[in-house]
Amino acid sequence: MAAPVIAILVSLIGSLLIVVGIVLYTATGGDVRHFNDYGISIDAGSSHSGVFLYSWSEDKKVVQKASCRVENGIDDAEEDTDKTVSQLMPCVEQMIEKIKDAEHSIPVILRATAGMRLINARNKALVEKIFNAIYAGLNTLKNEYQKVPLEIERPGLLPGEKEGLFAWIAANFISKIIPPKNREKPDSTVGTLEMGGASAQIAFETSPQNANQKVKLFDQTYHVKTYSNLCYGRDQAFNRLFSLLIQDSGNNKLQIKNPCGNPGVEDKIQAKDLLEEICLNAPNGKNPLSALPPEREYTFIGEPNDSDCKKYVSKMTQIAECNRTFEKCPTINEGGVPNDEIFFAFSNYFRATRGIPYLRDHDSLTLSQFLQAREKFCSIEWKTIENHAKRYCQNDAENCKKLCFSLFFIEGTLNDIYKFTADEWANIKYVKKINDTKMGWTLGQMLVASNQMPGVKPKPPLLPAYGMVLMVLIGIILLILGAIICRKVRSRREPYGQASV
């Protein structure tokens, strides 16, 4: 083969190696295959349940797609577990019907909160029976929808600390604080305050030494301090108030003054509704009302008295008083809260503060504003409130009956248990939604679940980096070799060219 042809061929091969090497490395791989994953979370309470469908894609940012409310609690039917299942499953089925596609198996997680934790303390067999029936019902749905890759987790109780942690995660995710926009200087997180019917939770970020919960989300680790106090939800606090009032009346008086109610408001309760409540147990573990006839009915008549109401609340919220009165007392947040941290307060915190017109136009309140509004509201005659339910209670008269006491109990909880100072009250924002998203722990639970699932890695290029470098180097060597051959060919031809001139 003639030298010029060899030179051209070598140079061509060299150029081709360089081009192909670069193209195979830079123009292939690296793309992320888009998909949707789903999860179904069931918040099973003793008064009602919520079923939520969540979705996330490769970035693991969870979005609520749909929800369904079950008006009955999972323990309402007690031993009739078939009825419990028949009430819950239609909602779960609605969520399954909305699933379009899924990359991985779909977790279906049912967790029961404080109301069921209380029932479990007195009747574990009933709770286990309810959970077994629900588990069987969920697996029946799995068999009916075999094309949907459902992964049914066994139903269980949600520990209070996890409930607080999940609510904290949800609040910071909805607020767009998690994941941080700037990982070098992330925004400060917000704390959360939640008061349900049977328990109350607080959660806030702290140092690793002071934290009792650690969670990794979007490759960032968070250290959180969270407490859950069973028996410190609004409804259980009411039961405690009624129990104390009955005891102070000598047990036999059927009409009893309520210093924590609006003038003239009436609450009726039968003794049997209090006899099995473990939150009423004295330090000796026994219910002080246990000797009462179950059918006896008490009527509590509102006659507001600030000092008397505070006396009863302090027996629940001040640790020394509580230890003399009840078996179950709160965990006290001895270190207080970070003095510059914003707290979102929801559930019964929101209902109490938004339920009266004087607080309705404020996201946050100073302690003095709160106390003035409470004093004004608690002095209004119940007949006036009842006749103007829309103005005073947003048409929820039954909830309105509990507002006066709720406001006293909230003050005691924030001051005595969580150690908020007067200045720190202004850092609390009372919310139902954040950025148009309803607050709740199920979103936080699903964010933890999604972050534990395998990530989606970009497809590798057809040619690895070292292969591309090798091909380019060989190509360059061949180009240099081709150039050398060409130079030699020219140098041989030049003398002949000169001789012919």
C-alpha positions as CSV (number, residue, x, y, z in Angstrom):
1,M,0.0,0.0,0.0
2,A,1.4,3.4,-1.0
3,A,2.6,5.7,1.9
4,P,0.1,8.5,1.2
5,V,-2.8,6.1,1.4
6,I,-1.5,4.7,4.7
7,A,-1.1,8.2,6.1
8,I,-4.7,9.1,5.1
9,L,-6.1,5.9,6.6
10,V,-4.2,6.2,9.9
11,S,-5.4,9.8,10.2
12,L,-9.0,8.8,9.4
13,I,-9.0,6.0,12.0
14,G,-7.5,8.4,14.6
15,S,-10.1,11.1,13.9
16,L,-12.9,8.4,14.0
17,L,-11.6,7.1,17.4
18,I,-11.7,10.6,18.9
19,V,-15.2,11.4,17.6
20,V,-16.7,8.0,18.5
21,G,-15.1,8.0,22.0
22,I,-16.4,11.5,22.9
23,V,-19.9,10.8,21.5
24,L,-20.2,7.4,23.3
25,Y,-19.3,9.1,26.6
26,T,-21.2,12.4,26.4
27,A,-24.3,11.6,24.3
28,T,-25.4,8.3,26.0
29,G,-26.5,7.6,29.5
30,G,-27.1,10.1,32.2
31,D,-30.9,10.4,31.7
32,V,-33.3,9.5,34.5
33,R,-36.1,7.2,33.8
34,H,-39.2,9.0,35.1
35,F,-41.8,7.1,37.1
36,N,-44.5,7.5,39.7
37,D,-44.5,5.6,43.0
38,Y,-47.5,5.5,45.4
39,G,-48.3,4.8,49.0
40,I,-51.5,4.6,51.0
41,S,-51.5,5.8,54.6
42,I,-54.4,5.2,57.0
43,D,-54.7,7.4,60.1
44,A,-57.0,5.2,62.2
45,G,-58.4,7.1,65.1
46,S,-61.0,6.1,67.8
47,S,-63.4,8.8,66.5
48,H,-62.8,8.7,62.8
49,S,-60.2,7.6,60.2
50,G,-58.5,9.2,57.2
51,V,-57.2,7.3,54.2
52,F,-54.6,9.1,52.1
53,L,-53.1,8.4,48.7
54,Y,-49.6,9.8,48.1
55,S,-47.4,9.8,45.1
56,W,-43.8,10.7,44.4
57,S,-41.4,10.5,41.5
58,E,-37.6,10.1,41.3
59,D,-37.0,13.2,43.4
60,K,-38.9,11.5,46.3
61,K,-41.0,14.7,47.0
62,V,-44.3,13.4,48.1
63,V,-47.6,14.8,46.9
64,Q,-51.1,14.0,48.2
65,K,-53.2,12.7,45.4
66,A,-56.5,11.9,47.1
67,S,-58.0,11.3,50.5
68,C,-61.2,9.8,52.0
69,R,-62.7,10.2,55.5
70,V,-64.4,7.5,57.5
71,E,-66.7,9.0,60.0
72,N,-66.6,6.1,62.4
73,G,-63.6,5.2,64.6
74,I,-62.1,1.7,64.1
75,D,-63.2,0.8,67.6
76,D,-66.8,2.1,67.4
77,A,-68.2,-1.3,66.5
78,E,-66.1,-3.0,69.3
79,E,-66.4,-6.8,68.9
80,D,-68.2,-6.5,65.6
81,T,-65.0,-6.3,63.5
82,D,-66.9,-7.2,60.3
83,K,-68.7,-3.8,60.6
84,T,-65.4,-2.1,61.2
85,V,-63.9,-3.6,58.0
86,S,-67.0,-2.8,55.9
87,Q,-66.8,0.9,57.0
88,L,-63.1,1.3,56.2
89,M,-62.5,-0.8,53.0
90,P,-64.6,1.3,50.6
91,C,-62.3,4.3,51.3
92,V,-59.1,2.2,50.7
93,E,-60.6,0.8,47.5
94,Q,-61.3,4.4,46.3
95,M,-57.5,5.1,46.7
96,I,-56.5,1.9,44.9
97,E,-58.7,2.8,41.9
98,K,-56.8,6.1,41.4
99,I,-53.4,4.4,41.0
100,K,-52.2,4.6,37.4
101,D,-48.7,3.1,37.4
102,A,-46.1,2.3,39.9
103,E,-42.4,1.5,39.7
104,H,-42.2,-0.3,43.0
105,S,-44.6,-2.1,45.3
106,I,-47.1,0.2,47.0
107,P,-47.0,0.3,50.8
108,V,-50.4,0.3,52.5
109,I,-49.8,1.4,56.1
110,L,-52.4,1.7,58.9
111,R,-51.4,3.2,62.2
112,A,-53.7,4.0,65.1
113,T,-53.0,7.0,67.3
114,A,-53.6,8.0,70.9
115,G,-57.3,7.0,71.2
116,M,-56.4,3.4,70.3
117,R,-53.3,3.5,72.5
118,L,-55.7,4.2,75.4
119,I,-58.0,1.4,74.5
120,N,-54.9,-0.9,74.1
121,A,-54.0,-0.1,77.7
122,R,-57.2,-1.5,79.0
123,N,-58.2,-4.1,76.4
124,K,-55.3,-5.4,74.3
125,A,-57.3,-8.3,73.0
126,L,-59.9,-6.0,71.4
127,V,-57.3,-3.9,69.7
128,E,-55.5,-7.1,68.4
129,K,-58.8,-8.4,67.1
130,I,-59.6,-5.2,65.3
131,F,-56.1,-5.1,63.7
132,N,-56.4,-8.7,62.6
133,A,-59.7,-8.1,60.9
134,I,-58.5,-5.0,59.1
135,Y,-55.3,-6.8,58.0
136,A,-57.5,-9.6,56.5
137,G,-59.7,-7.0,54.8
138,L,-56.7,-5.3,53.2
139,N,-55.3,-8.6,51.9
140,T,-58.7,-9.4,50.4
141,L,-58.4,-6.1,48.4
142,K,-54.9,-7.1,47.4
143,N,-56.3,-10.3,45.9
144,E,-59.0,-8.4,44.1
145,Y,-56.5,-6.0,42.6
146,Q,-53.7,-8.4,41.6
147,K,-52.5,-6.0,38.9
148,V,-51.7,-3.4,41.5
149,P,-48.6,-4.3,43.4
150,L,-49.9,-3.6,46.9
151,E,-47.7,-4.4,49.9
152,I,-49.9,-4.7,53.0
153,E,-48.2,-3.9,56.3
154,R,-49.7,-5.3,59.4
155,P,-51.7,-2.6,61.2
156,G,-50.3,-1.3,64.4
157,L,-50.2,1.5,67.0
158,L,-48.2,4.6,66.2
159,P,-46.0,5.6,69.1
160,G,-46.6,9.1,70.3
161,E,-43.0,10.2,69.6
162,K,-43.3,9.0,66.0
163,E,-46.6,10.9,65.6
164,G,-44.8,14.1,66.7
165,L,-41.8,13.5,64.5
166,F,-44.0,12.8,61.4
167,A,-46.0,15.9,62.0
168,W,-42.7,17.9,62.3
169,I,-41.5,16.5,59.0
170,A,-44.8,17.3,57.3
171,A,-44.8,20.9,58.5
172,N,-41.2,21.6,57.3
173,F,-41.8,19.8,54.0
174,I,-45.0,21.8,53.3
175,S,-43.2,25.0,54.3
176,K,-40.5,24.1,51.7
177,I,-37.8,24.1,54.4
178,I,-37.1,20.4,53.8
179,P,-35.3,19.6,51.5
180,P,-33.2,22.7,51.9
181,K,-32.7,25.0,48.9
182,N,-29.1,25.8,50.1
183,R,-27.4,22.8,51.7
184,E,-24.6,25.0,52.9
185,K,-26.9,27.4,54.7
186,P,-30.3,25.7,55.2
187,D,-33.2,27.7,56.5
188,S,-34.1,27.2,60.1
189,T,-36.8,24.6,60.7
190,V,-40.1,25.2,62.4
191,G,-41.4,23.4,65.5
192,T,-44.8,21.8,65.8
193,L,-47.5,21.7,68.5
194,E,-50.4,19.2,68.1
195,M,-53.3,18.5,70.5
196,G,-55.7,15.8,69.5
197,G,-58.5,14.3,71.6
198,A,-56.3,11.9,73.7
199,S,-52.7,13.1,73.5
200,A,-50.6,16.2,72.7
201,Q,-47.2,16.4,71.0
202,I,-44.4,18.9,70.6
203,A,-41.4,18.6,68.3
204,F,-38.5,20.9,67.4
205,E,-35.0,20.5,65.9
206,T,-32.2,20.5,68.4
207,S,-28.6,19.4,68.9
208,P,-27.7,15.7,68.5
209,Q,-27.0,15.6,72.3
210,N,-30.5,16.8,73.2
211,A,-32.5,15.0,70.5
212,N,-34.4,11.8,71.0
213,Q,-35.3,11.2,67.3
214,K,-33.0,11.2,64.2
215,V,-34.2,11.1,60.6
216,K,-32.5,11.3,57.3
217,L,-34.4,13.0,54.5
218,F,-33.0,14.0,51.0
219,D,-29.5,13.1,52.2
220,Q,-29.7,15.5,55.1
221,T,-29.8,14.3,58.8
222,Y,-32.1,16.0,61.3
223,H,-32.0,15.7,65.1
224,V,-35.4,16.3,66.7
225,K,-36.7,16.5,70.2
226,T,-40.3,15.3,70.5
227,Y,-42.6,14.5,73.4
228,S,-46.0,12.9,73.4
229,N,-48.2,13.1,76.5
230,L,-51.0,10.6,76.6
231,C,-54.1,11.8,78.4
232,Y,-53.3,15.4,77.4
233,G,-55.6,15.7,74.4
234,R,-58.6,18.0,74.8
235,D,-61.2,15.3,75.3
236,Q,-59.3,13.5,78.0
237,A,-58.6,16.7,79.7
238,F,-62.3,17.4,79.8
239,N,-62.9,13.9,81.3
240,R,-60.4,14.8,84.0
241,L,-62.1,18.1,84.7
242,F,-65.5,16.3,85.1
243,S,-63.9,13.6,87.3
244,L,-62.4,16.3,89.6
245,L,-65.7,18.2,89.8
246,I,-67.6,15.1,90.7
247,Q,-65.1,14.2,93.4
248,D,-65.2,17.7,94.9
249,S,-69.0,17.6,94.9
250,G,-69.0,14.5,97.1
251,N,-70.1,12.2,94.2
252,N,-73.8,12.4,95.0
253,K,-74.6,15.8,93.7
254,L,-76.1,15.5,90.2
255,Q,-75.9,19.2,89.2
256,I,-72.4,20.6,89.5
257,K,-71.0,24.0,88.8
258,N,-68.4,24.2,86.1
259,P,-65.9,27.0,86.6
260,C,-64.5,26.5,83.1
261,G,-67.7,27.0,81.1
262,N,-69.7,29.9,79.8
263,P,-72.5,31.1,82.0
264,G,-75.4,28.7,81.6
265,V,-73.8,26.2,79.3
266,E,-74.7,22.6,80.2
267,D,-72.8,19.4,79.7
268,K,-74.4,16.0,80.5
269,I,-72.4,12.9,81.1
270,Q,-73.1,9.4,82.5
271,A,-70.8,7.8,85.0
272,K,-70.3,4.8,82.7
273,D,-68.6,7.1,80.2
274,L,-65.9,7.8,82.8
275,L,-65.5,4.5,84.6
276,E,-63.2,2.8,82.1
277,E,-61.0,5.9,81.3
278,I,-57.5,5.1,82.5
279,C,-56.6,8.8,82.2
280,L,-58.7,9.4,85.4
281,N,-56.7,6.9,87.4
282,A,-55.3,8.2,90.7
283,P,-51.6,7.6,91.6
284,N,-52.6,4.2,93.1
285,G,-53.8,3.1,89.6
286,K,-57.5,3.0,90.5
287,N,-60.3,5.1,89.1
288,P,-61.7,7.3,92.0
289,L,-65.2,7.1,90.4
290,S,-65.2,3.3,90.3
291,A,-67.9,3.0,93.0
292,L,-70.5,5.1,91.1
293,P,-73.6,3.6,89.6
294,P,-72.9,3.4,85.8
295,E,-76.2,4.9,84.8
296,R,-76.0,7.9,87.0
297,E,-76.1,11.1,85.0
298,Y,-74.4,14.4,85.9
299,T,-75.1,17.8,84.6
300,F,-72.3,20.4,84.6
301,I,-73.6,24.0,84.5
302,G,-71.2,26.8,83.5
303,E,-70.4,29.4,86.1
304,P,-67.0,30.8,85.1
305,N,-64.4,31.5,87.7
306,D,-60.8,32.1,86.5
307,S,-59.1,31.1,89.7
308,D,-61.1,27.9,90.2
309,C,-60.7,26.8,86.6
310,K,-56.9,27.4,86.8
311,K,-56.8,25.3,90.0
312,Y,-58.3,22.4,88.2
313,V,-56.1,22.8,85.1
314,S,-53.0,23.0,87.3
315,K,-53.8,19.6,88.7
316,M,-53.2,18.3,85.2
317,T,-50.3,20.5,83.9
318,Q,-48.2,21.3,87.0
319,I,-46.1,18.2,87.7
320,A,-46.2,18.3,91.5
321,E,-50.0,18.8,91.5
322,C,-50.4,16.1,88.9
323,N,-48.4,13.6,90.7
324,R,-50.7,14.0,93.7
325,T,-53.8,13.6,91.6
326,F,-53.3,11.3,88.6
327,E,-51.3,8.3,87.6
328,K,-50.4,9.6,84.2
329,C,-48.6,12.9,84.2
330,P,-46.8,14.8,81.5
331,T,-43.2,14.8,80.4
332,I,-42.0,18.3,81.2
333,N,-39.9,20.1,78.6
334,E,-37.4,21.3,81.2
335,G,-35.0,23.0,78.8
336,G,-37.8,25.1,77.3
337,V,-38.1,25.8,73.5
338,P,-35.6,27.6,71.3
339,N,-36.5,31.3,71.9
340,D,-36.4,32.4,68.3
341,E,-38.1,29.4,66.7
342,I,-41.5,29.6,65.0
343,F,-44.0,26.9,66.0
344,F,-47.0,25.8,64.0
345,A,-49.9,24.8,66.3
346,F,-52.7,22.8,64.8
347,S,-55.6,20.4,65.6
348,N,-57.3,21.6,68.8
349,Y,-54.9,24.5,69.2
350,F,-56.3,25.8,65.9
351,R,-59.9,24.9,66.7
352,A,-59.7,26.7,70.0
353,T,-58.1,29.9,68.8
354,R,-60.0,30.1,65.5
355,G,-63.3,29.2,67.1
356,I,-63.8,32.6,68.7
357,P,-64.0,35.9,66.8
358,Y,-61.5,37.7,68.8
359,L,-58.7,35.4,67.8
360,R,-59.9,34.5,64.3
361,D,-58.0,37.3,62.5
362,H,-54.6,36.6,64.0
363,D,-52.1,33.9,63.0
364,S,-50.1,34.6,66.2
365,L,-50.9,36.1,69.5
366,T,-49.1,37.6,72.5
367,L,-49.9,36.0,75.8
368,S,-51.8,39.2,76.9
369,Q,-53.9,39.1,73.7
370,F,-54.7,35.5,74.3
371,L,-55.8,36.1,78.0
372,Q,-57.9,39.1,77.1
373,A,-59.7,37.3,74.4
374,R,-60.3,34.3,76.7
375,E,-61.7,36.5,79.5
376,K,-64.0,38.2,77.1
377,F,-65.3,35.0,75.5
378,C,-65.7,33.0,78.7
379,S,-68.0,35.7,80.2
380,I,-70.6,35.5,77.3
381,E,-73.9,33.9,78.3
382,W,-74.3,30.5,76.6
383,K,-77.8,31.5,75.2
384,T,-76.1,34.4,73.4
385,I,-73.5,32.1,71.9
386,E,-76.1,29.5,71.0
387,N,-78.3,32.1,69.2
388,H,-75.3,33.4,67.2
389,A,-73.5,30.2,66.6
390,K,-72.1,31.4,63.2
391,R,-70.5,34.4,64.7
392,Y,-69.1,32.8,67.8
393,C,-68.5,29.2,66.8
394,Q,-68.6,29.1,63.0
395,N,-71.8,27.1,63.4
396,D,-70.2,24.4,65.5
397,A,-72.1,24.8,68.8
398,E,-70.9,21.5,70.3
399,N,-67.3,22.5,69.8
400,C,-68.1,25.9,71.2
401,K,-69.1,24.3,74.5
402,K,-65.5,23.2,75.0
403,L,-63.8,26.4,74.0
404,C,-63.6,28.2,77.3
405,F,-62.0,25.2,79.1
406,S,-59.8,24.5,76.0
407,L,-58.3,28.0,76.3
408,F,-57.4,27.5,79.9
409,F,-56.0,24.1,79.2
410,I,-53.9,25.4,76.3
411,E,-52.4,28.1,78.6
412,G,-51.5,25.5,81.2
413,T,-50.0,23.2,78.5
414,L,-47.8,25.8,76.9
415,N,-46.7,27.5,80.1
416,D,-46.4,24.6,82.6
417,I,-45.5,21.6,80.3
418,Y,-43.6,23.1,77.4
419,K,-42.2,26.1,79.2
420,F,-43.0,28.8,76.7
421,T,-42.2,32.2,78.1
422,A,-44.5,35.2,77.7
423,D,-42.3,36.5,74.9
424,E,-42.2,33.2,73.1
425,W,-46.0,33.0,72.8
426,A,-45.8,35.4,69.8
427,N,-43.7,32.7,67.9
428,I,-46.7,30.4,67.8
429,K,-48.8,30.4,64.6
430,Y,-52.2,28.7,64.8
431,V,-52.8,26.9,61.5
432,K,-55.1,24.4,59.8
433,K,-53.2,24.4,56.5
434,I,-49.7,25.4,55.4
435,N,-49.5,26.6,51.8
436,D,-53.0,25.2,51.2
437,T,-52.1,21.8,52.5
438,K,-53.8,20.4,55.5
439,M,-51.4,19.5,58.4
440,G,-51.2,15.9,59.6
441,W,-48.6,13.2,60.4
442,T,-49.4,10.8,57.5
443,L,-47.5,13.0,55.0
444,G,-44.4,12.9,57.2
445,Q,-44.7,9.1,57.5
446,M,-44.9,8.7,53.8
447,L,-41.9,11.0,53.3
448,V,-39.8,8.8,55.5
449,A,-41.1,5.7,53.6
450,S,-40.2,7.2,50.2
451,N,-36.8,8.3,51.3
452,Q,-36.0,4.7,52.4
453,M,-36.8,3.3,49.0
454,P,-34.1,2.8,46.4
455,G,-33.1,5.9,44.5
456,V,-33.1,6.1,40.8
457,K,-29.6,6.4,39.3
458,P,-28.9,7.7,35.9
459,K,-28.1,5.1,33.3
460,P,-24.3,4.8,32.7
461,P,-22.9,5.9,29.4
462,L,-22.2,3.2,26.8
463,L,-18.5,4.0,27.1
464,P,-17.0,4.6,30.6
465,A,-14.7,7.6,31.2
466,Y,-11.5,5.6,31.0
467,G,-12.6,4.1,27.7
468,M,-13.2,7.5,26.2
469,V,-9.8,8.8,27.4
470,L,-8.1,5.7,25.9
471,M,-9.9,6.1,22.5
472,V,-9.0,9.8,22.4
473,L,-5.4,9.1,23.2
474,I,-5.1,6.4,20.6
475,G,-6.8,8.6,18.1
476,I,-4.4,11.5,18.8
477,I,-1.4,9.1,18.5
478,L,-2.8,7.9,15.1
479,L,-3.2,11.5,13.9
480,I,0.3,12.3,14.9
481,L,1.5,9.1,13.2
482,G,-0.4,10.0,10.0
483,A,1.1,13.5,10.1
484,I,4.7,12.0,10.4
485,I,4.0,9.7,7.4
486,C,2.8,12.6,5.4
487,R,5.8,14.7,6.3
488,K,8.2,11.9,5.2
489,V,6.4,11.4,1.9
490,R,6.7,15.1,1.2
491,S,10.4,15.2,2.1
492,R,11.1,12.3,-0.4
493,R,9.3,14.1,-3.2
494,E,10.9,17.5,-2.9
495,P,14.3,16.7,-4.5
496,Y,12.7,15.3,-7.6
497,G,10.5,18.3,-7.9
498,Q,13.5,20.6,-7.9
499,A,15.4,18.6,-10.5
500,S,12.7,19.0,-13.1
501,V,12.7,22.8,-12.9
